[in-house]
Amino acid sequence: MQVLLFANLTEACGARSVEVVIALPAHAAEVRVAAERQHPGLRGRTFRIAVNARYAAEGDAVTDGAKVAFLPPVAGG
Amino acid sequence: MSERFAFRLVEGPVDGAWALAAVHGTDAGCTLLFLGTARASSGGRAVLRLEYEAYGAMVEPEMRCIAEDALARHAVLRIAVEHSAGTVPAGAGSVAVAIAAAHRSEVFAAGAFVMNELKMRAPIWKREVFADGSSSRVQGS
């Protein structure tokens, strides 16, 4: 699955999205673990997970076709 | 507006005019406008501009959720939020929140609530670009 990246995560990975290989459905926390294992630039970074454009809890399900994004601490305003 | 909430992301600065127009109505007895502007200095360094990045597909639903919370908590009529994406020169507006209410009693608290929640939840990031050509990300909340 393709995961969108923003802000410092794009710089850490050198891309605006990364491919994460994982069997779905999975919990959001499992997507995080798989992504960090497959993309070293994400390790040690603080980010929340969004699923279908809403903040997700670690235990929320990520199903096939879901739009997933990793969001570092926001700084709007 | 027929709805009680309006939001838009715009390229470049905002000045509050759109947000004010969006909440206008003859049922209002007052309208609060908060306009956030780009400071020309940060940590003693001269700032030329801010560069914003937003997760466009998520900002609107997240801001709608914040506005619905504010409308449920405070006796106000309508809320409009306009946020910059892209480049905002120092001194220019980057976010406008307009809130119309029948009476002034809760409009200030509603404005503070919306801005505080926006700072914590809206998927928007910014970078300061300094006069010496360097830049740094503004630490998120």
Backbone of each chain as ProteinMPNN parsed JSONL, in Angstrom:
{"seq_chain_A": "MQVLLFANLTEACGARSVEVVIALPAHAAEVRVAAERQHPGLRGRTFRIAVNARYAAEGDAVTDGAKVAFLPPVAGG", "coords_chain_A": {"N_chain_A": [[0.832, -1.185, 0.0], [0.343, 2.317, -0.603], [1.649, 4.999, 1.231], [1.044, 8.25, 2.301], [3.265, 10.979, 2.912], [4.298, 13.77, 4.947], [5.724, 17.068, 5.464], [8.519, 17.011, 7.644], [8.811, 14.31, 7.343], [8.778, 13.74, 4.625], [11.22, 14.724, 3.881], [12.881, 13.1, 5.372], [12.533, 10.656, 4.157], [12.908, 11.183, 1.532], [10.861, 11.372, -0.3], [7.419, 11.87, -1.257], [5.655, 9.96, -0.708], [5.532, 6.547, 0.408], [6.001, 3.075, -0.318], [4.464, 0.506, 1.405], [4.727, -2.728, 2.353], [2.366, -4.928, 3.36], [0.086, -7.212, 4.822], [-3.358, -6.878, 4.436], [-6.643, -6.824, 6.004], [-5.172, -4.715, 8.572], [-4.047, -3.532, 11.765], [-3.695, -0.028, 12.492], [-1.403, 0.444, 13.983], [0.154, -1.71, 13.238], [0.696, -1.116, 10.626], [2.298, 1.093, 11.01], [4.546, -0.11, 12.288], [5.441, -1.845, 10.287], [6.055, -0.004, 8.276], [8.115, 1.476, 9.467], [10.015, -0.489, 9.678], [10.544, -1.062, 7.03], [11.299, 1.356, 5.952], [13.857, 3.112, 6.805], [14.154, 5.865, 7.29], [11.924, 6.659, 8.644], [12.171, 5.806, 11.214], [12.268, 6.477, 14.665], [10.936, 8.819, 14.401], [8.321, 11.115, 15.22], [4.979, 10.662, 14.646], [1.5, 10.869, 13.723], [-1.15, 8.707, 12.609], [-3.211, 8.84, 9.794], [-6.25, 7.671, 8.527], [-8.109, 7.37, 5.709], [-8.373, 10.167, 5.646], [-8.86, 10.937, 8.271], [-7.88, 11.222, 11.705], [-6.436, 8.325, 13.104], [-6.74, 5.773, 15.591], [-4.304, 3.653, 17.194], [-5.26, 1.078, 17.185], [-7.136, 0.978, 15.203], [-8.683, -0.298, 12.225], [-7.053, -0.889, 9.148], [-7.984, -1.137, 5.954], [-8.092, -2.795, 2.73], [-7.501, -0.568, 0.107], [-7.772, 1.698, 1.622], [-6.934, 5.109, 2.327], [-3.945, 6.05, 3.509], [-2.014, 8.068, 5.679], [0.946, 9.484, 7.083], [1.41, 11.674, 9.692], [3.387, 14.162, 10.846], [3.973, 16.129, 13.92], [1.733, 18.829, 13.919], [1.641, 22.234, 12.637], [0.019, 24.479, 12.152], [-1.587, 27.69, 11.535]], "CA_chain_A": [[0.0, 0.0, 0.0], [1.07, 3.573, -0.659], [1.396, 5.849, 2.403], [1.438, 9.64, 2.09], [4.134, 11.589, 3.921], [4.258, 15.23, 4.963], [6.683, 17.872, 6.229], [9.863, 16.456, 7.812], [8.855, 12.898, 6.928], [9.143, 13.695, 3.204], [12.67, 14.937, 3.798], [13.552, 11.929, 5.962], [12.437, 9.517, 3.243], [13.222, 11.621, 0.172], [9.71, 11.122, -1.171], [6.136, 12.33, -0.694], [4.925, 8.76, -0.292], [6.357, 5.332, 0.419], [5.274, 1.82, -0.464], [4.589, -0.348, 2.581], [4.223, -4.067, 2.066], [1.721, -5.454, 4.563], [-1.177, -7.901, 4.546], [-4.521, -6.137, 4.946], [-6.643, -5.708, 6.946], [-4.198, -4.675, 9.662], [-4.236, -2.376, 12.642], [-2.852, 1.118, 12.145], [-0.104, 0.257, 14.647], [0.938, -2.672, 12.46], [1.177, -0.383, 9.449], [3.431, 1.903, 11.486], [5.713, -0.982, 12.531], [5.932, -2.322, 8.98], [6.647, 1.138, 7.567], [9.397, 1.819, 10.094], [10.965, -1.561, 9.362], [10.884, -1.018, 5.599], [11.814, 2.683, 5.572], [14.636, 3.559, 7.97], [13.978, 7.293, 7.538], [10.778, 6.885, 9.535], [12.471, 5.33, 12.567], [12.554, 7.524, 15.637], [10.139, 10.015, 14.106], [7.004, 11.197, 15.833], [3.9, 10.956, 13.687], [0.196, 10.234, 13.881], [-1.604, 8.022, 11.405], [-4.546, 9.175, 9.306], [-6.853, 6.684, 7.635], [-9.204, 8.015, 4.973], [-8.404, 11.595, 5.975], [-9.219, 11.175, 9.679], [-6.912, 10.645, 12.631], [-6.761, 6.95, 13.488], [-6.107, 5.201, 16.783], [-3.381, 2.58, 16.817], [-5.992, -0.167, 17.006], [-8.11, 1.074, 14.115], [-8.412, -1.178, 11.093], [-6.699, -0.361, 7.829], [-8.455, -2.135, 5.001], [-7.614, -2.635, 1.356], [-8.05, 0.612, -0.544], [-7.783, 2.862, 2.525], [-5.907, 6.131, 2.106], [-3.198, 6.171, 4.765], [-0.994, 9.117, 5.697], [1.681, 9.677, 8.336], [1.382, 13.107, 9.942], [4.214, 14.634, 11.97], [3.294, 17.164, 14.699], [1.251, 19.881, 13.013], [2.098, 23.585, 12.985], [-0.776, 25.45, 11.405], [-1.826, 28.985, 12.15]], "C_chain_A": [[0.874, 1.244, 0.0], [0.676, 4.434, 0.543], [1.913, 7.256, 2.119], [2.282, 10.144, 3.246], [4.04, 13.105, 3.832], [5.429, 15.782, 5.768], [8.021, 17.134, 6.385], [9.95, 14.986, 7.416], [9.2, 12.773, 5.446], [10.65, 13.861, 3.046], [13.418, 13.716, 4.327], [13.576, 10.746, 4.995], [12.763, 9.899, 1.801], [12.089, 11.399, -0.799], [8.444, 11.615, -0.477], [5.223, 11.155, -0.339], [5.888, 7.589, -0.322], [5.436, 4.122, 0.247], [5.528, 0.979, 0.79], [3.94, -1.695, 2.243], [3.666, -4.659, 3.361], [0.417, -6.137, 4.141], [-2.323, -7.127, 5.207], [-5.726, -7.048, 5.047], [-5.58, -5.854, 8.025], [-4.564, -3.507, 10.555], [-3.299, -1.251, 12.199], [-1.465, 0.966, 12.769], [0.775, -0.708, 13.866], [1.472, -2.033, 11.186], [2.388, 0.461, 9.832], [4.691, 1.037, 11.631], [6.304, -1.448, 11.204], [6.636, -1.19, 8.232], [8.014, 1.479, 8.138], [10.45, 0.753, 9.79], [11.448, -1.433, 7.914], [11.504, 0.303, 5.163], [12.546, 3.289, 6.771], [14.465, 5.041, 8.287], [12.838, 7.597, 8.49], [11.095, 6.536, 10.989], [12.832, 6.496, 13.475], [11.776, 8.805, 15.414], [8.802, 9.945, 14.845], [5.98, 11.498, 14.754], [2.615, 10.242, 14.091], [-0.2, 9.621, 12.55], [-3.006, 8.511, 11.057], [-5.005, 8.075, 8.36], [-8.091, 7.323, 7.023], [-9.462, 9.437, 5.489], [-8.968, 11.895, 7.362], [-8.124, 10.567, 10.556], [-7.377, 9.261, 13.064], [-6.084, 6.618, 14.81], [-5.262, 4.021, 16.342], [-4.121, 1.273, 16.536], [-7.016, -0.14, 15.881], [-7.691, 0.2, 12.931], [-8.038, -0.375, 9.855], [-7.052, -1.447, 6.822], [-7.924, -1.841, 3.6], [-8.289, -1.422, 0.724], [-8.089, 1.85, 0.337], [-6.662, 3.826, 2.143], [-5.218, 6.393, 3.451], [-2.146, 7.26, 4.627], [-0.332, 9.134, 7.064], [1.85, 11.186, 8.524], [2.285, 13.476, 11.105], [3.475, 15.727, 12.736], [2.97, 18.381, 13.836], [1.675, 21.259, 13.524], [1.337, 24.618, 12.162], [-0.913, 26.766, 12.16], [-0.781, 30.006, 11.787]], "O_chain_A": [[1.988, 1.241, 0.524], [-0.511, 4.579, 0.835], [3.072, 7.436, 1.745], [2.055, 9.791, 4.403], [3.74, 13.656, 2.773], [6.031, 15.107, 6.603], [8.599, 16.683, 5.396], [11.043, 14.472, 7.179], [9.847, 11.805, 5.045], [11.274, 13.227, 2.196], [14.462, 13.341, 3.795], [14.505, 9.939, 5.005], [12.88, 9.026, 0.942], [12.322, 11.252, -1.999], [8.41, 11.758, 0.745], [4.159, 11.336, 0.251], [6.923, 7.63, -0.987], [4.262, 4.15, 0.616], [6.676, 0.769, 1.182], [2.761, -1.769, 1.897], [4.398, -4.865, 4.329], [-0.261, -5.688, 3.217], [-2.254, -6.774, 6.385], [-5.842, -7.978, 4.249], [-5.147, -6.959, 8.35], [-5.299, -2.605, 10.153], [-2.248, -1.497, 11.609], [-0.464, 1.322, 12.147], [1.996, -0.551, 13.829], [2.563, -2.365, 10.724], [3.368, 0.54, 9.092], [5.765, 1.407, 11.157], [7.522, -1.445, 11.022], [7.689, -1.398, 7.628], [8.959, 1.739, 7.394], [11.635, 1.062, 9.66], [12.619, -1.67, 7.618], [12.161, 0.368, 4.124], [11.928, 3.903, 7.641], [14.615, 5.439, 9.442], [12.79, 8.676, 9.08], [10.361, 6.932, 11.894], [13.6, 7.383, 13.101], [11.939, 9.771, 16.159], [8.24, 8.872, 15.061], [6.106, 12.486, 14.031], [2.634, 9.176, 14.707], [0.342, 9.971, 11.501], [-3.88, 8.586, 11.921], [-4.249, 7.611, 7.507], [-8.999, 7.759, 7.73], [-10.599, 9.841, 5.73], [-9.492, 12.983, 7.6], [-7.523, 9.55, 10.212], [-8.555, 9.049, 13.352], [-4.998, 7.114, 15.11], [-5.467, 3.457, 15.267], [-3.66, 0.455, 15.739], [-7.692, -1.139, 15.636], [-6.505, -0.007, 12.677], [-8.623, 0.667, 9.559], [-6.484, -2.539, 6.842], [-7.379, -0.769, 3.336], [-9.509, -1.272, 0.802], [-8.406, 2.939, -0.143], [-5.59, 3.414, 1.698], [-5.831, 6.89, 4.395], [-1.474, 7.368, 3.601], [-0.966, 8.838, 8.077], [2.359, 11.883, 7.647], [1.979, 13.134, 12.248], [2.45, 16.215, 12.26], [3.827, 18.893, 13.116], [2.022, 21.422, 14.694], [1.929, 25.512, 11.556], [-0.416, 26.92, 13.275], [-0.855, 31.15, 12.236]]}, "seq_chain_B": "MSERFAFRLVEGPVDGAWALAAVHGTDAGCTLLFLGTARASSGGRAVLRLEYEAYGAMVEPEMRCIAEDALARHAVLRIAVEHSAGTVPAGAGSVAVAIAAAHRSEVFAAGAFVMNELKMRAPIWKREVFADGSSSRVQGS", "coords_chain_B": {"N_chain_B": [[-24.308, 32.098, 4.435], [-25.665, 28.858, 3.851], [-24.952, 26.703, 5.375], [-23.498, 26.268, 8.658], [-20.848, 26.418, 8.789], [-17.857, 27.255, 7.136], [-15.046, 26.734, 5.046], [-11.858, 27.265, 3.603], [-8.836, 26.582, 1.81], [-6.232, 28.617, 0.709], [-3.987, 29.685, -1.857], [-1.212, 31.497, -0.929], [-1.398, 34.662, 0.928], [-3.981, 35.482, 3.397], [-6.716, 37.717, 4.103], [-8.925, 37.976, 5.658], [-11.309, 38.926, 4.618], [-12.88, 37.184, 3.059], [-13.68, 35.287, 4.974], [-15.126, 36.876, 6.758], [-17.247, 37.671, 5.098], [-18.38, 35.207, 4.675], [-19.625, 34.524, 7.059], [-21.468, 36.443, 7.417], [-24.61, 37.872, 8.309], [-27.969, 38.955, 8.901], [-28.952, 38.165, 11.265], [-26.967, 38.257, 13.098], [-25.413, 39.838, 15.875], [-22.907, 40.541, 16.394], [-19.566, 40.174, 15.162], [-16.679, 38.298, 15.279], [-13.32, 38.629, 14.298], [-10.452, 36.863, 13.868], [-7.16, 37.261, 12.94], [-4.375, 35.703, 11.986], [-0.958, 36.447, 11.624], [2.121, 36.506, 9.76], [5.035, 36.622, 11.533], [7.826, 38.903, 11.449], [10.166, 38.264, 12.605], [12.021, 35.724, 14.272], [13.153, 34.099, 17.019], [15.114, 36.027, 17.195], [16.021, 36.266, 14.626], [15.735, 37.532, 11.3], [12.811, 37.074, 9.478], [11.776, 36.217, 6.264], [9.623, 35.039, 4.963], [6.854, 32.697, 5.367], [6.404, 29.279, 4.599], [3.857, 27.231, 3.76], [2.466, 23.954, 4.125], [-0.05, 21.644, 3.433], [-2.266, 18.933, 4.206], [-4.424, 18.531, 2.036], [-6.836, 17.057, 1.55], [-7.632, 16.349, 4.063], [-7.781, 18.544, 5.724], [-10.149, 20.082, 5.53], [-12.314, 18.324, 6.475], [-11.342, 17.926, 9.094], [-11.292, 20.52, 10.133], [-13.992, 21.058, 9.966], [-14.981, 19.312, 11.878], [-13.861, 20.448, 14.184], [-15.183, 22.928, 14.138], [-17.821, 22.085, 14.457], [-17.696, 21.097, 17.046], [-17.177, 23.519, 18.37], [-19.502, 24.963, 17.79], [-21.324, 23.443, 19.169], [-20.532, 23.833, 21.777], [-20.588, 26.561, 22.271], [-22.573, 29.53, 22.196], [-22.903, 30.504, 19.345], [-23.39, 31.635, 15.945], [-22.333, 31.158, 13.296], [-19.328, 29.912, 11.724], [-16.341, 30.609, 10.078], [-13.39, 29.625, 8.444], [-10.295, 30.374, 7.086], [-7.356, 29.367, 5.586], [-3.927, 29.76, 4.808], [-2.067, 28.262, 2.15], [1.067, 27.353, 0.778], [3.123, 30.184, 0.026], [3.634, 32.806, 2.384], [4.316, 36.085, 2.841], [6.323, 37.87, 5.288], [4.479, 39.664, 7.677], [2.056, 39.421, 6.401], [-1.277, 37.927, 6.331], [-1.986, 34.643, 7.584], [-3.885, 32.929, 8.573], [-7.377, 33.091, 9.001], [-10.085, 33.472, 11.145], [-13.448, 33.754, 11.379], [-16.26, 34.548, 13.303], [-19.642, 34.643, 13.794], [-22.169, 35.884, 15.939], [-25.171, 36.102, 17.901], [-24.991, 37.553, 20.217], [-22.308, 38.998, 22.187], [-21.307, 37.418, 24.202], [-20.161, 34.77, 24.115], [-18.488, 34.712, 21.983], [-15.771, 35.288, 21.981], [-14.616, 33.215, 23.463], [-15.297, 31.1, 21.808], [-13.774, 31.684, 19.567], [-11.164, 31.429, 20.595], [-11.22, 28.718, 21.212], [-11.498, 27.526, 18.641], [-9.089, 28.338, 17.378], [-7.155, 27.228, 19.105], [-7.684, 24.477, 18.837], [-7.301, 24.179, 16.092], [-4.544, 24.634, 15.949], [-3.64, 22.353, 17.204], [-4.709, 20.211, 15.765], [-5.227, 20.553, 12.972], [-4.066, 19.399, 9.866], [-1.518, 20.802, 8.945], [1.547, 22.319, 8.073], [4.502, 24.315, 8.624], [7.254, 26.27, 7.378], [9.891, 28.394, 8.241], [11.453, 30.931, 6.404], [14.481, 32.488, 6.317], [16.186, 35.714, 6.322], [18.822, 35.342, 5.66], [18.79, 33.331, 3.852], [18.621, 30.754, 4.773], [16.506, 28.14, 6.204], [13.965, 26.823, 8.388], [11.965, 24.257, 9.85], [8.955, 24.97, 11.561], [8.434, 24.095, 14.842], [6.159, 21.565, 15.583], [2.979, 21.301, 17.365]], "CA_chain_B": [[-24.146, 30.715, 3.984], [-26.728, 28.002, 4.352], [-24.354, 25.923, 6.444], [-22.973, 27.086, 9.757], [-19.388, 26.341, 8.738], [-17.223, 27.392, 5.824], [-13.588, 26.62, 5.117], [-11.109, 27.113, 2.359], [-7.401, 26.771, 1.741], [-5.909, 29.491, -0.425], [-2.576, 29.899, -2.146], [-0.787, 32.833, -0.544], [-1.933, 35.247, 2.164], [-5.413, 35.723, 3.598], [-6.919, 39.015, 4.763], [-10.113, 37.914, 6.5], [-12.521, 39.417, 3.953], [-13.733, 36.047, 2.667], [-14.259, 34.681, 6.182], [-16.157, 37.794, 7.257], [-18.412, 37.594, 4.205], [-18.984, 33.88, 4.796], [-20.452, 34.406, 8.262], [-22.359, 37.604, 7.507], [-26.049, 37.628, 8.317], [-28.671, 39.982, 9.688], [-29.265, 37.616, 12.591], [-25.797, 38.438, 13.964], [-25.253, 41.112, 16.568], [-21.479, 40.835, 16.441], [-18.712, 39.247, 14.426], [-15.278, 38.298, 15.706], [-12.346, 38.213, 13.283], [-9.066, 36.622, 14.281], [-6.267, 37.182, 11.785], [-3.0, 35.35, 12.329], [-0.043, 37.02, 10.627], [3.49, 35.979, 9.779], [5.974, 37.528, 12.208], [9.032, 39.198, 10.673], [11.365, 37.784, 13.294], [11.832, 34.492, 15.044], [14.387, 33.793, 17.744], [16.106, 37.058, 16.911], [16.428, 36.23, 13.214], [14.772, 38.155, 10.387], [12.057, 36.104, 8.665], [11.264, 36.779, 5.006], [8.315, 34.466, 4.626], [6.504, 31.349, 5.817], [5.959, 28.389, 3.526], [2.904, 26.289, 4.349], [2.139, 22.69, 3.456], [-1.27, 21.111, 4.055], [-2.885, 17.705, 3.676], [-5.654, 19.175, 1.581], [-8.028, 16.211, 1.661], [-7.984, 16.133, 5.467], [-7.94, 19.795, 6.474], [-11.555, 20.51, 5.592], [-13.089, 17.535, 7.45], [-10.861, 18.145, 10.456], [-11.776, 21.838, 10.567], [-15.451, 20.945, 10.158], [-15.158, 18.655, 13.178], [-13.551, 21.463, 15.199], [-16.255, 23.925, 14.134], [-19.023, 21.467, 15.042], [-17.464, 21.11, 18.498], [-17.314, 24.907, 18.839], [-20.918, 25.336, 17.694], [-22.043, 22.723, 20.221], [-20.115, 24.321, 23.096], [-20.741, 28.008, 22.424], [-23.765, 30.105, 21.564], [-22.543, 31.324, 18.192], [-24.22, 31.293, 14.785], [-21.596, 30.629, 12.14], [-17.864, 29.946, 11.821], [-15.619, 30.445, 8.809], [-11.937, 29.572, 8.605], [-9.534, 30.441, 5.839], [-5.949, 29.158, 5.919], [-3.011, 29.839, 3.67], [-1.149, 27.21, 1.746], [2.096, 28.002, -0.024], [4.006, 31.217, 0.579], [3.053, 33.982, 3.037], [5.396, 37.007, 3.219], [6.263, 38.43, 6.642], [3.505, 40.742, 7.819], [0.778, 39.077, 5.778], [-2.12, 37.009, 7.08], [-1.87, 33.226, 7.236], [-5.119, 32.244, 8.959], [-8.464, 33.964, 9.433], [-11.247, 32.806, 11.74], [-14.548, 34.691, 11.615], [-17.362, 33.93, 14.038], [-20.791, 35.525, 14.0], [-23.019, 35.487, 17.061], [-26.232, 37.059, 18.213], [-24.491, 38.375, 21.319], [-20.855, 38.871, 22.293], [-20.891, 36.724, 25.423], [-19.347, 33.568, 23.942], [-17.781, 34.709, 20.71], [-14.326, 35.267, 22.208], [-14.254, 31.853, 23.872], [-15.403, 30.245, 20.625], [-12.608, 31.968, 18.731], [-9.99, 30.811, 21.221], [-11.353, 27.269, 21.06], [-11.215, 27.144, 17.254], [-7.659, 28.498, 17.087], [-6.387, 26.237, 19.867], [-7.877, 23.16, 18.216], [-6.626, 24.225, 14.773], [-3.096, 24.486, 16.193], [-3.339, 20.994, 17.652], [-5.269, 19.127, 14.953], [-5.284, 20.757, 11.52], [-2.852, 18.856, 9.251], [-0.832, 21.895, 8.255], [2.913, 22.493, 8.569], [5.114, 25.513, 8.047], [8.691, 26.47, 7.422], [10.315, 29.794, 8.215], [12.583, 31.222, 5.516], [15.156, 33.636, 6.929], [16.802, 36.688, 5.414], [20.135, 34.857, 5.193], [18.573, 32.267, 2.873], [18.381, 29.46, 5.421], [15.113, 27.927, 6.598], [13.78, 25.738, 9.35], [10.574, 23.916, 10.134], [8.422, 25.415, 12.839], [8.139, 22.917, 15.663], [4.736, 21.312, 15.727], [2.436, 21.238, 18.722]], "C_chain_B": [[-25.273, 29.865, 4.565], [-26.221, 27.13, 5.487], [-23.831, 26.853, 7.527], [-21.454, 27.079, 9.774], [-18.914, 26.49, 7.312], [-15.716, 27.342, 6.008], [-13.019, 26.653, 3.718], [-9.618, 27.306, 2.615], [-7.128, 27.659, 0.556], [-4.397, 29.546, -0.609], [-2.227, 31.322, -1.751], [-1.539, 33.358, 0.66], [-3.457, 35.3, 2.195], [-5.555, 37.078, 4.309], [-8.188, 39.06, 5.615], [-11.406, 38.307, 5.808], [-13.461, 38.27, 3.576], [-14.428, 35.448, 3.883], [-15.36, 35.569, 6.756], [-17.422, 37.698, 6.409], [-19.152, 36.273, 4.396], [-19.886, 33.749, 6.012], [-21.478, 35.535, 8.379], [-23.831, 37.181, 7.501], [-26.728, 38.648, 9.217], [-29.108, 39.464, 11.05], [-28.115, 37.818, 13.577], [-25.813, 39.815, 14.603], [-23.796, 41.487, 16.72], [-20.744, 39.787, 15.601], [-17.29, 39.421, 14.914], [-14.42, 37.901, 14.525], [-10.993, 38.058, 13.948], [-8.246, 36.491, 13.014], [-4.863, 36.894, 12.287], [-2.079, 35.844, 11.232], [1.363, 36.471, 10.815], [4.415, 37.009, 10.426], [7.247, 37.697, 11.376], [10.305, 38.812, 11.405], [11.011, 36.549, 14.096], [13.155, 34.15, 15.707], [15.49, 34.788, 17.439], [16.577, 37.107, 15.474], [15.33, 36.822, 12.347], [14.128, 37.091, 9.504], [11.516, 36.804, 7.425], [9.852, 36.303, 4.724], [8.114, 33.129, 5.334], [6.062, 30.546, 4.607], [5.118, 27.279, 4.157], [2.72, 25.073, 3.467], [0.918, 22.13, 4.175], [-1.646, 19.777, 3.417], [-4.301, 18.117, 3.277], [-6.907, 18.357, 1.799], [-8.5, 16.07, 3.1], [-8.277, 17.426, 6.214], [-9.412, 20.155, 6.617], [-12.368, 19.653, 6.562], [-12.625, 17.73, 8.883], [-11.35, 19.489, 10.989], [-13.291, 21.816, 10.773], [-15.755, 20.325, 11.518], [-14.908, 19.652, 14.32], [-14.689, 22.483, 15.288], [-17.533, 23.352, 14.745], [-18.906, 21.403, 16.559], [-17.711, 22.512, 19.052], [-18.779, 25.342, 18.833], [-21.746, 24.649, 18.781], [-21.744, 23.304, 21.6], [-20.491, 25.772, 23.342], [-21.943, 28.518, 21.633], [-23.354, 31.081, 20.467], [-23.29, 30.801, 16.976], [-23.45, 30.573, 13.685], [-20.094, 30.826, 12.339], [-17.289, 29.768, 10.429], [-14.123, 30.513, 9.084], [-11.293, 29.551, 7.228], [-8.066, 30.317, 6.209], [-5.109, 29.199, 4.655], [-2.345, 28.501, 3.418], [-0.109, 27.908, 0.877], [2.776, 29.124, 0.744], [3.236, 32.391, 1.168], [4.202, 34.908, 3.458], [5.219, 37.504, 4.652], [5.31, 39.617, 6.66], [2.148, 40.42, 7.252], [0.026, 38.05, 6.611], [-1.966, 35.572, 6.611], [-3.113, 32.434, 7.617], [-6.136, 33.276, 9.428], [-9.588, 33.097, 9.971], [-12.293, 33.884, 11.992], [-15.692, 33.935, 12.285], [-18.448, 34.968, 14.252], [-21.648, 34.969, 15.123], [-24.102, 36.531, 17.267], [-25.76, 38.051, 19.272], [-23.02, 38.077, 21.537], [-20.396, 37.886, 23.36], [-19.945, 35.562, 25.174], [-18.467, 33.591, 22.703], [-16.265, 34.666, 20.907], [-13.863, 33.858, 22.592], [-14.314, 30.904, 22.681], [-14.198, 30.446, 19.714], [-11.349, 31.335, 19.283], [-10.027, 29.297, 21.051], [-10.967, 26.832, 19.643], [-9.716, 27.251, 16.96], [-6.813, 27.476, 17.841], [-6.488, 24.853, 19.245], [-7.197, 23.09, 16.857], [-5.136, 23.979, 14.953], [-2.731, 23.049, 16.544], [-3.695, 19.932, 16.619], [-5.198, 19.329, 13.449], [-3.979, 20.269, 10.874], [-2.191, 19.867, 8.309], [0.541, 22.054, 8.91], [3.505, 23.75, 7.952], [6.618, 25.545, 8.269], [8.966, 27.965, 7.395], [11.509, 29.924, 7.278], [13.192, 32.539, 5.986], [15.844, 34.51, 5.883], [18.151, 36.211, 4.891], [20.01, 33.68, 4.225], [18.337, 30.903, 3.491], [16.902, 29.333, 5.788], [15.049, 26.835, 7.64], [12.292, 25.5, 9.554], [10.175, 24.48, 11.485], [7.984, 24.183, 13.598], [6.637, 22.755, 15.833], [4.306, 21.237, 17.168], [2.306, 19.797, 19.16]], "O_chain_B": [[-25.767, 30.143, 5.657], [-26.947, 26.846, 6.44], [-23.736, 28.065, 7.335], [-20.837, 27.663, 10.665], [-19.497, 25.922, 6.388], [-15.179, 27.843, 6.995], [-13.615, 26.139, 2.772], [-9.199, 28.065, 3.488], [-7.73, 27.48, -0.503], [-3.632, 29.463, 0.352], [-2.884, 32.263, -2.197], [-2.236, 32.605, 1.34], [-4.125, 35.18, 1.168], [-4.651, 37.525, 5.015], [-8.484, 40.086, 6.228], [-12.489, 38.057, 6.336], [-14.676, 38.366, 3.749], [-15.618, 35.136, 3.834], [-16.401, 35.074, 7.189], [-18.532, 37.651, 6.938], [-20.378, 36.213, 4.297], [-20.819, 32.946, 6.003], [-22.26, 35.575, 9.329], [-24.231, 36.262, 6.787], [-26.133, 39.141, 10.175], [-29.579, 40.23, 11.891], [-28.28, 37.574, 14.772], [-26.171, 40.814, 13.978], [-23.472, 42.605, 17.121], [-21.235, 38.682, 15.369], [-16.76, 40.531, 14.96], [-14.742, 36.946, 13.818], [-10.455, 39.006, 14.52], [-8.583, 35.714, 12.121], [-4.238, 37.734, 12.933], [-2.374, 35.684, 10.048], [1.734, 36.028, 11.902], [4.559, 38.126, 9.929], [7.688, 36.773, 10.693], [11.404, 39.01, 10.888], [9.875, 36.357, 14.531], [14.16, 33.937, 15.03], [16.668, 34.432, 17.427], [17.447, 37.91, 15.135], [14.144, 36.64, 12.62], [14.822, 36.303, 8.862], [10.879, 37.853, 7.522], [8.994, 37.077, 4.298], [9.06, 32.516, 5.829], [5.421, 31.075, 3.698], [5.603, 26.497, 4.975], [2.805, 25.145, 2.241], [0.865, 22.143, 5.405], [-1.375, 19.534, 2.241], [-5.237, 18.057, 4.074], [-7.939, 18.9, 2.192], [-9.653, 15.707, 3.336], [-8.956, 17.402, 7.24], [-9.867, 20.494, 7.71], [-13.062, 20.211, 7.411], [-13.444, 17.701, 9.801], [-11.768, 19.595, 12.142], [-13.806, 22.489, 11.666], [-16.669, 20.758, 12.22], [-15.655, 19.687, 15.297], [-15.107, 22.857, 16.384], [-18.245, 24.049, 15.468], [-19.882, 21.625, 17.276], [-18.373, 22.673, 20.078], [-19.239, 26.009, 19.76], [-22.741, 25.198, 19.256], [-22.595, 23.274, 22.488], [-20.692, 26.177, 24.487], [-22.275, 28.011, 20.561], [-23.438, 32.299, 20.624], [-23.767, 29.666, 16.97], [-23.863, 29.516, 13.207], [-19.648, 31.754, 13.013], [-17.703, 28.877, 9.687], [-13.654, 31.35, 9.856], [-11.701, 28.808, 6.335], [-7.573, 31.071, 7.048], [-5.52, 28.74, 3.59], [-2.093, 27.72, 4.336], [-0.393, 28.958, 0.3], [2.98, 29.031, 1.955], [2.31, 32.913, 0.549], [4.981, 34.552, 4.342], [4.101, 37.552, 5.166], [5.336, 40.465, 5.768], [1.169, 41.087, 7.59], [0.6, 37.39, 7.477], [-1.834, 35.302, 5.417], [-3.37, 31.375, 7.043], [-5.803, 34.211, 10.156], [-9.994, 32.118, 9.344], [-12.044, 34.827, 12.743], [-16.042, 32.826, 11.882], [-18.207, 36.034, 14.818], [-21.833, 33.758, 15.249], [-23.966, 37.685, 16.861], [-26.091, 39.236, 19.224], [-22.529, 37.026, 21.124], [-19.212, 37.551, 23.418], [-19.004, 35.373, 25.945], [-17.781, 32.614, 22.402], [-15.551, 34.075, 20.096], [-12.843, 33.375, 22.101], [-13.481, 30.007, 22.556], [-13.666, 29.486, 19.157], [-10.554, 30.767, 18.534], [-9.004, 28.667, 20.782], [-10.204, 25.883, 19.468], [-9.139, 26.347, 16.357], [-5.865, 26.921, 17.286], [-5.49, 24.14, 19.14], [-6.593, 22.077, 16.506], [-4.533, 23.21, 14.205], [-1.639, 22.582, 16.219], [-3.072, 18.871, 16.583], [-5.115, 18.347, 12.712], [-2.897, 20.684, 11.291], [-2.294, 19.791, 7.085], [0.682, 21.942, 10.128], [3.068, 24.199, 6.893], [7.16, 24.945, 9.197], [8.354, 28.708, 6.628], [12.454, 29.138, 7.344], [12.517, 33.566, 6.048], [16.051, 34.109, 4.738], [18.582, 36.619, 3.813], [21.018, 33.097, 3.825], [17.898, 29.982, 2.801], [16.144, 30.299, 5.695], [15.963, 26.02, 7.763], [11.475, 26.414, 9.446], [10.96, 24.47, 12.434], [7.26, 23.336, 13.075], [5.935, 23.703, 16.186], [5.127, 21.126, 18.078], [1.866, 19.529, 20.278]]}, "name": "protein", "num_of_chains": 2, "seq": "MQVLLFANLTEACGARSVEVVIALPAHAAEVRVAAERQHPGLRGRTFRIAVNARYAAEGDAVTDGAKVAFLPPVAGGMSERFAFRLVEGPVDGAWALAAVHGTDAGCTLLFLGTARASSGGRAVLRLEYEAYGAMVEPEMRCIAEDALARHAVLRIAVEHSAGTVPAGAGSVAVAIAAAHRSEVFAAGAFVMNELKMRAPIWKREVFADGSSSRVQGS"}
